[in-house]
Amino acid sequence: MPVISAPHEFNEEDLYVDLEPVFGTSLYLKCEGFNFAGSVKLKAAVRMVTAAERAKALVPGRLLVESSSGNLGVALSVVAASRGYEFVCVTDSRCNLSTRRLMEALGARVHIITEPEAEGGFLAARLNYIRALCASDSRYLWLNQYANPGNWAAHYASTAPAIVRQFPGLDVLFVGAGTTGTLMGCARFLREWHRPVRIVAVDAVGSQTFGGPPARRMIPGLGTNVRPAILDESFVDDVVHVSEPDTIRACHRLARRGFLFGGSTGTVISGAIRWLAENDASGATAVAIAPDLGERYLDTVYQSNWLRDLYGEDVLQPDELPAESLPT
Ligand SMILES: Cc1ncc(COP(=O)(O)O)c(C=O)c1O
């Protein structure tokens, strides 16, 4: 019986969904949404805050500030509340309303950027706002998840070792790329492991993390307009880009089977299924990481009007992925 006294002390690390019955391909989905922040970002938040405390950069009276599309903001709100720090989250107009409310309920202040920069989009605008804030008041401490080694170190220490404990024959790992913390931590750990594992990054079409032209992206979590400083592509074997309609179809297919996951999970699964088919790797031991659950996306990914307005009627039609086996 786990009994905890701080919210970060509980995290379900060993839960997987077998996706074969849903997508007709052998693929295991590691669920990272079962903790008090509801996402994989709790690990990065705890690691970065603890490192700042140890370095004496974070002391009582300082104000934490961070740019987040939502989930790190919630995770830092949880950790800041639990440890007695004030926290300001700088996000943008694509942040889900429920995520914003969650942060505010936890005592954080949320600043919404509404105008993207011509060069670098919303992310550049968020980072410029934080730089100006820090320059105006020395009490602000910016953890900067895009450059902070604690972001990837959290996954090097926990996520990747947990996966290989359960899958000692792991052949390929699919990881969505946002700040690339999860990707880089897992990739760095597996590079040192005793057997080769292919690391496949999954990104959104229109993201500039791995190059390519920018395009509109409405689903938060994956993708950037500014290449993250912690990304080292020499650790990544392949990159798959997934369109938002394909992301949504994968989410809806899971929801029809009772699994409500967040948008980026649909991206990762859609990219993984395509990669496994294109690389003739259907016999491989394959794992994908699900960063969060679906309740924060009820007004977007799971809302027909929002979907029709943005992507047209077609997005609500069944996908072209391999046929699912129906439950008996
Ligand atoms: C829903 C969701 N998916 C994926 C990611 C990407 O994780 P990472 O920043 O470790 O690349 C994030 C990051 O915030 C996220 O919130």
The ligand as a MOL file (V3000), in Angstrom:
LIG
                    3D

  0  0  0     0  0            999 V3000
M  V30 BEGIN CTAB
M  V30 COUNTS 16 16 0 0 0
M  V30 BEGIN ATOM
M  V30 1 C 1.3190 15.8700 -23.8550 0
M  V30 2 C 2.7950 15.9010 -24.0700 0
M  V30 3 N 3.3200 15.0260 -24.9190 0
M  V30 4 C 4.6440 15.0170 -25.1740 0
M  V30 5 C 5.4900 15.9080 -24.5760 0
M  V30 6 C 6.9460 15.8920 -24.9490 0
M  V30 7 O 7.8070 15.5170 -23.9330 0
M  V30 8 P 9.2770 16.0870 -23.9160 0
M  V30 9 O 9.1870 17.5200 -23.5380 0
M  V30 10 O 9.9890 15.2590 -22.9070 0
M  V30 11 O 9.8430 15.9470 -25.3000 0
M  V30 12 C 4.9800 16.8440 -23.7020 0
M  V30 13 C 5.8400 17.8410 -23.0890 0
M  V30 14 O 5.4040 18.7790 -22.4760 0
M  V30 15 C 3.5950 16.8370 -23.4390 0
M  V30 16 O 3.0470 17.7380 -22.6130 0
M  V30 END ATOM
M  V30 BEGIN BOND
M  V30 1 1 1 2
M  V30 2 1 2 3
M  V30 3 2 2 15
M  V30 4 2 3 4
M  V30 5 1 4 5
M  V30 6 1 5 6
M  V30 7 2 5 12
M  V30 8 1 6 7
M  V30 9 1 7 8
M  V30 10 2 8 9
M  V30 11 1 8 10
M  V30 12 1 8 11
M  V30 13 1 12 13
M  V30 14 1 12 15
M  V30 15 2 13 14
M  V30 16 1 15 16
M  V30 END BOND
M  V30 END CTAB
M  END
